[in-house]
Structures are given as C-alpha cells and as structure tokens.
Amino acid sequence: MAKSVIPIGPFHPLQEEPEFFTLTVDGEMVVDIDVAIGYNHRGIEKLSEMKTFDQSTFLIERICGICSTSHPFAYTRAVEDIIPVEVPERAKYIRTIIAEGERIHSHLLWLALAGHFLGYNTVYMWVWKLREEILDVMEILSGNRNNYAMFKPGGVRRDIKAEDIPVVAKKIDSIIPTVNRLKKAILDDPVLHARLKGIGILTKEEALDYCALGPTSRASGVAKDVRKDAPYGAYDQVEWDMIVTENGDVWDKAVIRILETYESIKIVKHCLTNLPDGEIDLNIKDIPPGEGIGAHEAPRGETFHYVRSDGTNRPARHKVRAPTFMNLPTCKATVPGYTVSDATIILAAIDPCYCCTERVAVVDTKGKQMYNAQDLIRLSQEKTQSLKRKMGIK
C-alpha cells in the first residue's frame, strides 16, 4: 500500500497554539511525523518591552490561561534576580498556594479531556465537576477563577484572609474522596490498561536527548523538578514527593498527573496551616541595570524567563520559554510505530495547551479529504470500544 500523508493542524483543539503535524502513514500505521510551529505569534516579548516591569506581569499572565500563574512566577523571580532580593516569607507561601492550586486544576483538565478523547465521557464529566471546586478555591483566594493577578515583582498583590483559610481547607479536603474514586476507576480499568500501556513510549535516553520537561520526562524515569532541584517559594518548607515512573508511555503520564494531584493537595494544606505572619510585598520602586533569570515548575514542566534591565522602568529584553516548546519534539520518538487512532492521545499526552479554532483535514496522496477532527476522535474512541469487546467488557 502506498504511503499517505495526514496533516493535522495548524489549528486543532488538542494542540497548544496552532501547530502543524504531518503524519506519514502506511495504512493505519504512522511511520513518520513532522511538526511545524510559529503560526501564532502574538508578540508577547516585544509588548513586554513597552510596559513597565509591573504591567508586564499582567501581560505574561495571558500567555496561557491554564498556566496563568506559572509565567508570572518565573517572570517575577527573573526581575527579583536582577536586584537581587528575596520576597517576604508570607509572600513565598501565598505564591506556592496559588501555584499548586493551578497545578491541581491543570492536571484535572488534562485528565478530563484525555477521558473524552478515549471515549470515557463519564470521566470527563466527573473531573470537570471536581475541577469547579478548585476554581472556587482560586476565586476565594484571588478573586479570579483564572488569570489570578496575584503576583508582582517583590511579592504578591493580595493577602489571604484569616477567615478564608478554614473555608479553603475544607474545600480542599472535600475533593479528596472524589480524587480517590477517580484514581481507582482509572487505574483499575483493564480497558485503559490495554489502551494506554505500551503506547507512545519515550525512553529515558530519548527524554534526556530531547530535553523533555515535567511529567513528560518524569514518566520516563528522569527525576527532574525545579521545585526539588532548586527550591524556591515554600517548596523547601514542605514535605512532598516527586513522582517518577519508568515506562514512559501514555499510561505513566496519566499516573504521574493523578499522583501529583495528591502532592499538590498536601502542599496547599501545609502552606495554609503554616502560613507565616508578616509583609507580603517589598514595594520595589526601581530596577537597576542587569540581567535576571527565573524558573518555575509549571504543570507541564519548567517555565523559564529571562529579563534584562537597562535601568529604566521597562524591560530592555524579555525572553520566554514555555515547557511545551521543549516537549513537543518528543513526538518524533513517540508517534511513529503506532496507529492513527493512537496518535491523537500520544500528542495530547505531553499536555499541550489549547487553541480555539479547529481546522483539520486528512487527505490521501490524491488530495481527497478523508477525515475531519471529529473523525480522528471517533477513531480513538472506536479503538477503545474494540478493546472492550475483545476483553468481553460491556
């Protein structure tokens, strides 16, 4: 059978920003994949140079709605590295609480959508309802369900009220039984074992070669996490575990995110219980000339910011590296050798962010359209159903 080319993108709901994947297939088997990026240039770095150091915080919050704390965390650390200064202890704890709340809702979002693409829409609905509880927590703490506007160079903008702490702690505790039920339902499901184990394997050597980050690398046995390797915030004041598995497949990436949810809950509860007294902001007025770097372990991996100051009130240069940029090339190692119905969930396994426009066409070598985006999801769901039938599961 002649090889065909399947283009996915540049707009697709599974991908972070518009990206263009070209799959070369032999029948249903993917034999090669290529990826092109750069379809969505918003000029964030250049815009940052036109704003004050404080105003840039609001701008870079909008690089990613799901990581709207991860980028400000890295950016403010970069600005503080220029001076250099240490933010107040209470601010460190508040920053950590917000960051881990975001990690919980980000991992839950990924889990829900993974369920949908596999044909487990009950999981999707369960998780989406559970995620609302976390967004309620974030609203209590910051006033916003996303784009929390909590960070600023030198500290945080908003304190946590004493009367809100027991309310938040109660809400955090209330989600644990549901997370336990989800964990059992997912990890004990034989169909999901058959559907995800041994699929999209990224070996430890490949993870290191591609410089993969976050759950994508930790699922392959690479024990790297900025929170452990170079502690910041309150991460060195809390007992928590780095979750690392060895198999590198889609299954392990799911396991990593489920278990990391428990660790994030542990961190949030500790920080709320042990929140120190004191100031929350250094009230920085001027940034001297110099360079600074800041990193934060975002839900998808290390987010890195570089900022240069020329002594004015605006960044002279601001460089951003998001984790998806590093994890995306791993598709060269993980997608070939698997079927088209597996490709969608393998690409989603790195937890890329989303774009809002869906334009997908699948064509054969003669240019005839064969599938659209919903058809790709249908193929993935049909494979799940086929496995159920073979295993005698209704």
Secondary structure as GFF3:
##gff-version 3
##sequence-region A 1 394
A	DSSP	beta_strand	4	8	.	.	.	ID=ss1
A	DSSP	beta_strand	20	26	.	.	.	ID=ss2
A	DSSP	beta_strand	29	36	.	.	.	ID=ss3
A	DSSP	alpha_helix	44	48	.	.	.	ID=ss4
A	DSSP	alpha_helix	53	61	.	.	.	ID=ss5
A	DSSP	alpha_helix	70	82	.	.	.	ID=ss6
A	DSSP	alpha_helix	89	118	.	.	.	ID=ss7
A	DSSP	alpha_helix	121	142	.	.	.	ID=ss8
A	DSSP	beta_strand	151	152	.	.	.	ID=ss9
A	DSSP	beta_strand	155	156	.	.	.	ID=ss10
A	DSSP	alpha_helix	164	187	.	.	.	ID=ss11
A	DSSP	alpha_helix	190	196	.	.	.	ID=ss12
A	DSSP	alpha_helix	204	209	.	.	.	ID=ss13
A	DSSP	alpha_helix	214	218	.	.	.	ID=ss14
A	DSSP	alpha_helix	226	229	.	.	.	ID=ss15
A	DSSP	three_ten_helix	235	237	.	.	.	ID=ss16
A	DSSP	alpha_helix	250	273	.	.	.	ID=ss17
A	DSSP	beta_strand	290	298	.	.	.	ID=ss18
A	DSSP	beta_strand	301	309	.	.	.	ID=ss19
A	DSSP	beta_strand	315	321	.	.	.	ID=ss20
A	DSSP	alpha_helix	323	327	.	.	.	ID=ss21
A	DSSP	three_ten_helix	328	330	.	.	.	ID=ss22
A	DSSP	alpha_helix	331	334	.	.	.	ID=ss23
A	DSSP	alpha_helix	340	348	.	.	.	ID=ss24
A	DSSP	beta_strand	362	363	.	.	.	ID=ss25
A	DSSP	beta_strand	369	371	.	.	.	ID=ss26
A	DSSP	alpha_helix	373	390	.	.	.	ID=ss27
###
